[in-house]
Amino acid sequence: PDRDRFLLSKGHGPTAYYAVLAAKGFIPIETLSTFGAYDSPLGYHPDRMLIRGVEISSGSLGHGLPIGVGVALGLHAQKRRSRVVVLVGDAELDEGSNHEATGKFS
């Protein structure tokens, strides 16, 4: 419960994310060569139900930051000092859900 969280909101760019997860032992390194294959857990969008260490299934633009804000507020309410980091893509910043999520802190 006290660990930090990383959310990849930019769901279209998981290849580096998968490499980090493999380097940290969450997935076997050999699995990296199956990226995008029909029966591979490493799809073009990360799926938290298929890959250990993935916090959220992403791909739809604009969802990661609002989820991250909710996770951060939940951790804060539990008096946890964990950090939440969200990587968003530039196109996502035009989504209204991101504006609404950051409005809580402005």
C-alpha positions in Angstrom: 0.0 0.0 0.0 2.9 2.5 0.6 4.5 2.0 -2.8 4.6 4.7 -5.5 2.4 4.4 -8.6 3.1 5.0 -12.2 0.2 5.3 -14.6 0.8 5.3 -18.4 -2.1 7.4 -19.7 -0.5 7.6 -23.1 -1.7 4.1 -23.9 -0.3 4.1 -27.5 3.3 4.1 -26.3 3.9 1.1 -24.1 7.0 -0.4 -25.6 9.4 1.4 -23.2 7.1 0.7 -20.4 7.2 -3.0 -21.1 11.0 -2.9 -21.3 11.1 -1.3 -17.8 8.7 -3.8 -16.4 10.9 -6.6 -17.8 14.0 -5.0 -16.4 12.4 -4.9 -13.0 11.2 -8.5 -13.2 7.5 -8.0 -13.6 7.5 -9.8 -16.9 10.0 -12.2 -18.5 12.5 -10.4 -20.8 11.7 -13.1 -23.5 8.2 -11.9 -23.6 9.3 -8.5 -25.1 9.8 -10.2 -28.5 6.1 -11.1 -28.6 4.9 -7.4 -28.5 1.8 -7.0 -30.6 1.5 -10.7 -31.5 -2.0 -12.2 -31.5 -1.5 -14.2 -28.3 0.9 -11.9 -26.5 0.0 -10.2 -23.3 2.0 -7.2 -24.6 -0.6 -5.4 -26.7 -0.6 -2.0 -28.2 -2.3 -0.8 -25.1 -1.2 -2.1 -21.6 -3.8 -4.3 -19.9 -3.6 -4.5 -16.1 -5.4 -7.8 -16.2 -2.6 -9.4 -18.4 0.6 -7.7 -17.2 1.8 -7.7 -13.6 2.9 -4.3 -12.5 0.6 -2.3 -14.8 -1.6 -0.1 -12.7 -4.3 0.9 -15.3 -5.5 -0.4 -18.6 -5.0 2.6 -20.9 -5.4 3.8 -24.4 -8.5 6.0 -24.4 -7.1 9.6 -24.3 -7.7 11.6 -21.2 -8.4 9.0 -18.6 -5.0 8.6 -16.9 -4.7 11.9 -15.3 -8.2 11.9 -13.7 -7.5 8.3 -12.5 -4.2 9.5 -11.1 -5.8 12.4 -9.3 -8.3 10.0 -7.7 -5.6 7.6 -6.7 -3.6 10.4 -5.2 -6.6 11.7 -3.3 -7.4 8.2 -2.0 -3.8 7.7 -0.8 -3.9 11.2 0.8 -7.1 10.3 2.6 -5.4 7.2 4.0 -2.5 9.3 5.2 -0.1 7.5 2.9 3.0 9.2 1.5 3.1 7.4 -1.8 3.7 9.3 -5.0 1.5 9.0 -8.1 3.2 9.8 -11.5 1.1 10.0 -14.7 2.7 10.1 -18.1 0.3 11.8 -20.5 0.6 12.4 -24.3 0.4 15.9 -25.8 -2.9 15.2 -27.6 -4.6 14.2 -24.3 -4.1 17.7 -22.9 -7.0 18.8 -25.1 -9.4 16.4 -23.4 -11.8 18.1 -21.0 -11.3 15.3 -18.4 -7.7 16.5 -17.9 -8.8 20.1 -17.4 -11.4 18.9 -14.9 -9.0 16.7 -13.0 -6.4 19.5 -12.6 -9.0 22.0 -11.6 -9.1 20.4 -8.2 -5.6 21.8 -7.5 -5.7 25.2 -9.1 
